[in-house]
Amino acid sequence: MEFGKFGGQYVPGPILKAVKEVEEAYNKYKHDEAFLNEFKFYLKTYANRPSLLYYAKNMTEDLGGAKIYFKREDLNHTGAHKINNVIGQALLAKRMGKKKLIAETGAGQHGVATATAAALFGMECEIHMGYVDMLKQSLNVYRMELLGAKVVAVHDGLKTLKEAVDSALITWSQELEDTFYLIGSAVGPHPYPMMVRDFQKVIGEEIKVQLDEVEHRLPDYVIACAGGGSNAIGAFYDFIENKEVNLIGVEAAGKGIDTKDHAATMTLGKEAVIHGMRTLVLTEPNGEISPVYSISAGLDYPGIGPEHAYLKDIGRVTYVSATDEESVSAFEYLSKVEGIIPAIESSHAVAEAIRLAPKLSKDQIIVVNLSGRGDKDVKQVAKFRNYELID
Ligand SMILES: *Cc1c(COP(=O)(O)O)cnc(C)c1O
């Protein structure tokens, strides 16, 4: 297994063949200089990297403890860290001679990111989406269509993400020749978790260099939210060997981890297989995967990337959770104090920084990975606060 007892390739035969083809290509190109240079070129000229490392002076003074910095993934093109991964995988797909990208999406964020990469590289794009999700996220459906993607409505079962995954996988297994399956987080069968990490680790590498320029040292803490875990592993990876740097992943506690409405996989999950990998999973007493809940669509996932399960196991990363209420408060706080409206996902990490900073001394440093911008979440936060918007 790739990550201690976690990871693996738990997929049926026809899909395993396709996964092995991706694995072979990834092994071939991950150290290929021309490939890596092309990846860096698009990160720089298209995605707007390096993203800024911003010293949050107002927040630091207000909380009266550790110095707080934000890694501004929200300033990337399309407003989140997801662009790093889709550029990497789309470039790999092109090298493999594939003409079409296929993906599933729940709330639409990964679908929009994938459609963006497809447009950039002149590839066909097909996004599978549950019909119920399409009705809820019609703006993102239109966005994907504007970007040239075909959105396939999935009418099976509950018509949400789970059925969209199945539908996308079936299509993939029928069109292996031309199609690349693009996964949106550090999850799925090997090599996806490792490959997504490698496309996201630029976040932590930049943090290290940028903080050294201004503070001439390593941070004491790096904090990131974790849904599938791609922005978190991207922010953490370069610091894993630096044992003095504390790494904290923050997952969604929803309405509270003592209720049924949460997505606190690391806190309450058990070892199981989900989406082709062995990892921690939220399950029911009968072994079925639990329905999960979070105000944040990006963190609303019953599994977690296998490398996180491993890093928890060996005690290198600490995982905590933040509730909807704490995260919405952090969303409001950062907007008011720093003039930055964070994604509701990222607000979970901000909530942990708000709890932690006052307990630390003024010479300590926290870096929070601000995985995305919050424009997309304004409507939902208004609803959470019973603020009436007129359409
Ligand atoms: C998708 C998303 C996440 C969750 O995904 P990870 O793979 O856990 O990073 C977090 N933040 C934002 C802004 C997202 O769009």
The ligand as an SDF file (V2000), in Angstrom:
LIG
                    3D

 15 15  0  0  0  0  0  0  0  0999 V2000
  -13.0470   21.8780   -3.2170 C   0  0  0  0  0  0  0  0  0  0  0  0
  -12.5930   22.8080   -2.1680 C   0  0  0  0  0  0  0  0  0  0  0  0
  -12.1050   22.3730   -0.9090 C   0  0  0  0  0  0  0  0  0  0  0  0
  -12.0990   20.9320   -0.4900 C   0  0  0  0  0  0  0  0  0  0  0  0
  -11.2650   20.1010   -1.2020 O   0  0  0  0  0  0  0  0  0  0  0  0
   -9.8770   19.5570   -0.6570 P   0  0  0  0  0  0  0  0  0  0  0  0
   -9.5240   18.5130   -1.6270 O   0  0  0  0  0  0  0  0  0  0  0  0
  -10.1080   19.0070    0.7360 O   0  0  0  0  0  0  0  0  0  0  0  0
   -8.9310   20.6890   -0.6400 O   0  0  0  0  0  0  0  0  0  0  0  0
  -11.6360   23.3140   -0.0120 C   0  0  0  0  0  0  0  0  0  0  0  0
  -11.6710   24.6290   -0.3040 N   0  0  0  0  0  0  0  0  0  0  0  0
  -12.1450   25.0900   -1.4680 C   0  0  0  0  0  0  0  0  0  0  0  0
  -12.1590   26.5450   -1.7150 C   0  0  0  0  0  0  0  0  0  0  0  0
  -12.6220   24.1960   -2.4410 C   0  0  0  0  0  0  0  0  0  0  0  0
  -13.0970   24.6760   -3.6100 O   0  0  0  0  0  0  0  0  0  0  0  0
  1  2  1  0
  2  3  1  0
  2 14  2  0
  3  4  1  0
  3 10  2  0
  4  5  1  0
  5  6  1  0
  6  7  2  0
  6  8  1  0
  6  9  1  0
 10 11  1  0
 11 12  2  0
 12 13  1  0
 12 14  1  0
 14 15  1  0
M  END
$$$$
